[in-house]
Amino acid sequence: MTGLIDAHTAHAEREDLVFVEVAPWRVMAEGPDPITGSIPGAVRTSVRADFAGIPTDTSGHLPLPARDAVHAGMRAHGVLPDDDIVVHTRRIEELSSAARAWFVLTWAGFTSVRVLDGGLPAWVRAGGPTGAPREPGPSATAVDAPIPPPAGQSGGRRVLDARDVLDIARYGTLLDSRPAASYNGTEGEPRTGHVPHAVHALSSELVAPDGLLRPLPDLRRWFLSRRAIGAHEVGAYCGGGVSSALLVFVGALLDQQVGLYVDSWSAWGRDASLPVEQGAHLTRSGAVDVDCA
C-alpha cells in the first residue's frame, strides 16, 4: 500500500529514511509514556507547531499552514522536500496525527511521505532500537528561503471549503469522523450536531487493537458500507481536521480521493449561517451489499 510502511521494512531501510515523530495537538491517552526514547535520529514535531497554521476568527482551530511555512519549518528541522520521509506517532491512539502530517506534507509538495504502520510501538515490536532524537545540525539552521511548489500543486490532496462540504453532503458522501455523541448533538444546543446528510464514520474503527491499520479488504469494506468509494465525490471532516485526515489517508491507500474540510466543525459550528442537523448517527451499511469487497 503506497503511503504506508510497515515497521520491519522501515527498520531494514532505516539508513535511507528520515523519521519524523508527530506529537498530537491534545493528549490522546492517559498515563506515562510506555516507551523511552525515540527512533534514533528522529525529528520531533507536533501537529500544532508544524502542521497547522494560526487560527483566525473564521477558521477552525487547526487551519492549514501556508506552504512556504511548511517548507521553512521542515528545513528548520533539517528535513528537505526530496527526503524519503516516514511520519509516526509514539502511541497507537495517535495514528491520525501522523495522517495529518502526511496530508500537510504531501499537499505542500514533499515528494515521498509514508506513515509508519503502528507507530513507535510497532517499531519496538519489530526489534527496532530506541535512542535520542535528531539534534539540529547545519542544515537545520540554513537561512536559504524555501521555494514553495508551483501554484496548483497539491500532492493530489483536495482541500474543501464550506460550499464544497454542502455540495458533497447533498450529492456525494460526506464522512463525519467525530464520536457519536458529538455527531448526534445536544438537545437545546442548536449549534451542536453534524452537517446535514453527513454519514457517521468514526476513523478509529480503521485501526486494530495493536495499532496497525486493518487489512486492506476490511478497509475497503468499511468505506463501501458508507458509500465512500466510487466516482462520486467523497469528503471528510471532524473537529479540527486531524482524525478525518486518517480517512483521507486510507482513502488514498484505496485509490479513492477524499477531500478534507480542514476547518471542520470548529469553524462550521461557529458560523450561524451554516445548517446543522441533530440526531442518531447514520450509516448506510444496511442498504449496501459489500460481499464483493
N, C-alpha and C positions, 0 to 999 in steps of 0.2 A: 504494500500500500504506500504509494508515493506520498511523502509528507510525514510518514510515521517511521520511526526506527526503534527496533527492539533493543533491549539492554545488552544482549550478547553481541549483536552486531556493533553497537556503539563502543563496547569495550574493545572489540577486535580492531576497530578503525580509529581508536581514540587519538592517535598521534596526528591524524589529519583533520580532526574536528575541533570546533570552537564551542565549548559548552557554556550555555547561558542559563543560570538559575534565576527563576522568576518568583518573587515573593508576591502573595496575593495582596489586594488592597485592604482586606479586612481579615481577621483571624477566622480560619475555616475549621479548626479543630482544637479542642481543649487539651490541656496537659503539656508536659515538656516535650521538646523535640526528641523523638526516639533515636535519631541518627546524629552522631557527632561528625563535624566536618562536612566538606562538600566533595563533589567530583574534583580531583586535583586540577588546579588551574582554572576552574570555572569562574566566569564573570557573574557577579551578583547584581541583579537588577530587581525592579519592582514594577508592578502594574501602574501604580500611581505616579512614580517618578519618571519612568522610562517609556511607558506605553499608553499614556493618557495626557491630554492637554489641560490647560487651565479652564475650569468651568466658567460659564457665563450665566447671565440671567435667563437665557433661553435654551441653554444646552443641558444635557444630562450631567451627572456628577463625574463621569469619566469620559469626556469627549475625545475624539481623535486628536492627537497632536499634529502639528504641521510636519510635512515630510522632511523638510530640512532640519527640524528639531530632532526627528528620529535619527537622521544620519549623524548629526552633531553629537547626540547623546551616545550613540553606539561607538563613534570614533573616540569619545572620551573614555570609553571602557576598553578601547583597543580592538574593537570589532569593526570589520570593513564589509562593504556590500557584497563582495565576491567570496567571503569566507564561507566554509561549509559549517553552518550553524545548527546546533542541537539545543532546543529550549527544553527546560524541565523544571519541575517543582520538587519541593522537599517532601511533601506528603501526598498521599493518594487522593485526598479530598480536594486537592488544589489543581487538578489537571486542566480545568477551564482557564486558569491564569496562564498556563503555557500556551493554550489555544489563542488567548487574546494576544500574547506576544507574537505568535506565528502570524496572526491576522495583520497586525500593525506592521511587522517587518516585511512581509510579502507585499502588502499594499504600498509600502514605501519604496519598494524596488529592490530589496535584498533577494538575491537570486537563488540561494539554497538554504532553506529553513525547514528543519524537521522537528517533530515533537517526540521526545523520549517516552515511549510507552511505559506507563507505570512509574515514571519519575525516578527520584533517587532511591526509593525502596527497591524498585526492580533492579537498578544498577547494583545495589549491595547484594541482592539475592543472586545475581549473575556472577558474583565474585569480583566486582569492580572495587577498587580501593577508594578510600576517602582521605582527604587531606585539606590543605589550605587552599582557599580561592586564589584567583589570579591577583597579583599585585599590579597597580598601574605602572606601565612602562613608558618608554619614549613615545610609542605610537598613541598612547592614551592621552598624552599632553600635546599632541600635534595641534598647531593653530591653523592648518590649512582649512579653508572654508569647504564644507562638504558640498558636493554637486548633487542637487536634487534630480530625481528621474524626470524624463520628459513629460510634458503635460499629457494627461490622459493615461499614463502608465499606472496601473493599479494592481499588478500581480494577479489579475483575474478576479480580484475582490470587488464586490458591489456594495457600496455604502448607501443606505436608504435614508430618505427624509420622511417627514410625516405624510406627505402626499403619496409617496410610494407605498407607505405602510397601509394607508386606506385602500389603495387600489389592489394591493396583493391580498389583503384580508377579504376583499369582496370577490375578486376574480381568480385568485390563486390560492396559496396556502400560507398563512402566517402562523408561525410557531411561537408560543409564549413559554419560555423555559423556567419561569419562576415557580416556587412551591404553590401547591393547590390553594392554600389559604390566601395568598397574595392574588392569584388569578381570580378566585371567586369574589374577592372584595368583602367589605364590611358593611352590613346594613346600617343605613343612616349616615354613612360617609360616602357621598356621591362621587368623589374623585378617587375611589378605590375600585379595583376590578381589572378588566382587561380591554384591549382593543376589540370592538365588535367583530365577531366571526373568527377571532383568533382561536387556534387549537392549542390546548394544554399539552406541553411536550417537555417534561422535566429532563434536563440534559444529564443529570446524574444517573439516570437509568441506562445510559450508554456505557457506563463503567462497571466492570465486575468487582466483586469484593476485594480482590487482590490489587486493585488499582489499574489493571490493564483494560484497554478498550475491549468490548465484547467482540466475538468473531465477526468477520465481515458479513456472512449471511444473516446473522442476528441483527446487525446494524441496518442492513437493507430492509429486513422485515419490519423493524421498528419505524423506519422512515415511510415505508409503503403503507403501514397501518394508519399513518397520519396524513396520507395523500401528499407526501413531501418529496416524491420522486416522479418526474415526468417533464413534459415540455412546458407546463405552466410555470409561472413564477412562484418561487418559494422565498420567504423571508423569515427572519427570527429576531426576537428581542427578549430582554429580561429586565433587570433593574438598572443596569449600567453598562451593558454590552460586554460582560465577561462570561457568564455561564452560557449565554447564547452564542458566543464565539466558538464554543465546543460543537454546537450544531452546525456552524459554518464549516468547521474543520472536518467533521465526519462527513458532511455533505461532499466536500472536496474529495475525500477518500472514495466516495461512491460515484464520483463524476457527476454530481448534482450541484449546480451553483445555488447557494443560499445567500441572499443578501442580508447584511447585518444593519439593523437600526441601532447604531451605536448609542445614541442618546437615550433610547429605551424608555422605560416607564418613569425614570427620574426626571425626564423632560415632559413626556406625554401627560402624566398625571397632574402637572402644574399648569398646563395650558387649558384654560376653561373652554376654549373654542373647539377642542377635540373631543369626540364622543367616547363614552365609557360604557361598558356593559358589565353587569354583575351576574353571578350565578354559578352553578356547579360546573366543574371543569369538563371540557369537551374532548372527546377523541372521536376518530372516525373508524376505529378498528372494527366495530361491529358490522359495518357495511362494506368492508373491503376484504376481498379474498386474497390472502397473501401466501397461498400454498405454493405458488411458483417462485417465491422469493429465493 
